[in-house]
Amino acid sequence: MKKIIGLFLALVTALSFTACKPSSPSGSYEDDTMSYSRFVKNVKTTAQLTGKKAVTDTLSNWQIGGTDLGFPIYNSKNDTMYIAFGDTFRNPENMTGGWRSNVLGVSRDFDLSDGLAFDGFLESREGIAGAVIEGMHADDGTEVTKIPTGGIEIDGVMYLFYMSVRQWTTPGEWLVNYCAAVKSVDQGRTWERVYDLTWINEMDESLTEQAVSFANRDANNRENVGNIAAEGRVSDNFMQIFPIDGKDDYIYLFAIPQGRSGGAKLARVKRDSFEDFSAYEYFTGRKDGEAVYAQGSDGLSSLKQNDDSYIILPTTGEVSVMYNEYLKKWTAIYYTKNTVSFCMADKIDGTYSLPETLITNSEYAGLYGGMCHEKYSKNQGKTFYFFLSQWMPTYNTFVIEVELV
């Protein structure tokens, strides 16, 4: 059974997190192994990540009975992982009670072979995990929720990207107003909007105007705080953004459209220009095998109806990227065609391989996601872990172990 790391308790208290002792998992997953890929020896579930049956009982401690996603954001300044979840409820069977658009967990447990223990969650009040940036929860087709899509720490500043979901449509598909970012300079205790890091969805004029209005709200949903316009920011493909350090002085953004039917496109920016929208360069294709980028709003607009600008081909949902030292390759995990799969490339900007299956809906009905981080690995990445989401028959997340050949 996991032990809470005492060294971190002072920090947890200072950030208004509460610590608790983890409970034992309710069941064993030792025999739950499989492999669909020539690169993979076996895949198995190690534990439930959140809920009553998780290693840490998040229901009793923070009223988190069911949630999804779980994007790991590693903060190098305090050697801590912050894990950003999506819509969160007390009741995972029917997704009701205590609805929060997102919650943020804290952990210094990096050995996921027996699941993950939480040190705390950012709280709105005692015993209730609060939202980093709350959705409007409107049922009139304006904004139902705000869902995290990825995050990163740069020189001690933490950034969290999220999408403003306008409306759920069919299972696996939804409409988005915009994708944007908030940041924290106090190790996750408070968050503020970074208005220049905003991309607006391509819609008709009235809906675009409405989306811009929503995008100019602050982290507390106060109106007319920002000062951005749609011009130069419209792109249907940058509605779910996952940032990652390319280890080459650039930060890269892997981006997909609303829902799970599109493919991934790519942008990059110098580390010291991360908050400057005009400094971003967009991958437009290849010349003589090398990646070609175009800068600024002209570069963004050049992606429209440009199939050469796909870094990962459709269909791509909930993409998450890491470097795998064992493979010596960049590895992207994502949902595609009722599976969670991965593809690989020698360089972060490709070319990426065809997808290799990790796990299917035969093992987990209603599966999606696949959130990873290179810190969640051992033996130089020969074994790595990712977080799997399931929306039916119960809504929750799980820790999955992958052992490579």
C-alpha positions, 0 to 999 in steps of 0.5 A, a space after each residue: 500500500 502506498 505511503 504519503 510522502 511526509 516531505 511534501 506535507 508542508 507544501 500541501 498544507 501551504 497550497 490549501 491541499 489536504 493530505 490523507 492516507 490512501 486506501 487499499 485497492 479493492 481488487 487485483 489486476 495481476 492477470 489482466 494482461 494483453 498485447 496487440 502490437 509487435 512493440 509491446 510485450 504486455 499491457 495491464 491495469 495496475 489500479 483505479 486512479 480516482 474514486 472510492 476504489 482507487 489507491 487513494 479514496 478520492 471520494 471520501 477525501 475530496 468528493 471525487 467519485 468519478 472523473 476523466 482524463 488526468 493530464 500530468 504536469 510535472 513541476 521541476 521546481 518542487 519535483 511534483 506532478 499536478 494531474 488535471 482531470 475533466 468533468 468531476 462528479 460524486 456519483 460515477 454511475 450516472 455522472 451526478 452530484 457535485 459537478 466541477 468542470 475540472 479538478 487538479 490533483 497533486 502527487 509525488 508518487 512516481 512508482 505506478 506499478 501498484 497505482 498512484 497515491 495522491 497527496 492532495 487536491 486543490 480545494 475550494 473548501 475543506 474536503 471538496 476539490 475545486 475547479 481550476 477554471 469553472 465552466 458556465 454549466 449552461 444548458 442553452 448551447 453557450 458553454 456547458 463546461 471547460 475541459 483541460 487538454 494538456 499542461 506544462 511547466 516553464 521556468 517555474 510557471 505552470 500553464 494549463 490549456 483547456 477547451 470551452 465546450 459549447 455543447 455535447 452532440 453525439 457520443 465522442 463529439 462536441 462543439 467548442 467555442 475556443 481553446 485557451 490557457 491559464 497559468 499559475 506562478 504559486 505552484 498551483 494555488 491560484 490561476 489566471 488567464 493568459 489572454 494571448 494564448 487563445 485560439 477561436 473555433 471556426 464558426 458562423 459570425 454570430 457564434 464566433 462573436 459569442 465565443 470571443 466574448 466568452 474567451 475574454 472572461 477571466 478565470 472566475 468567469 468575470 466578463 470583459 476582462 481580456 482584450 482579444 479579437 477573433 482576427 488572426 486567431 480562428 482555426 478549427 484544428 487548435 481546439 484541444 492543445 497539448 503542450 510539450 517541451 521539445 528539448 530543443 529550446 522550443 515548446 511544441 503544441 499538438 492540437 486537434 479539432 473539437 471531438 475525436 474525428 480530426 487529425 493532429 496538427 502542430 505549432 512551436 514557439 521559443 521557450 522565452 516567447 511562450 506567451 506571445 501568440 504572434 511568435 508561434 510557428 505552424 507546421 505546414 508540411 515537409 520539404 526534402 523530408 524536413 519539417 516546414 513552418 510558417 509563422 504567425 496568423 498567416 501560418 495558422 490560416 495556411 493550415 486550413 484544408 491542408 492535409 500536408 499539415 497533419 502531424 498525426 493523421 485522423 482520427 485522433 482524440 485526446 493526444 498526449 506525447 512524451 519522449 521514450 528513452 528506451 525506444 529513442 523515439 517521441 511517442 504519442 498516445 491517443 484515442 482512435 477507432 475504439 482503441 487507445 493507440 500509440 505512434 512513434 517518430 525519431 523527431 518530435 515533428 515527425 514523421 510519425 508511424 502508423 498507430 499501434 494498438 495498446 488497449 481496446 473497448 473489448 477490455 474497457 467499454 467506452 474507453 478514451 484518453 491515454 494521458 502519459 508523461 516520461 516521469 511515469 516510466 521505469 527501466 528507461 521507458 521499457 515500462 511506462 504508464 498512462 491514464 485511461 478514461 472510461 465513460 461507461 458502465 461507470 465513469 472513471 480513470 485507471 492506471 495502465 502499465 505497458 511493458 515493451 518488447 
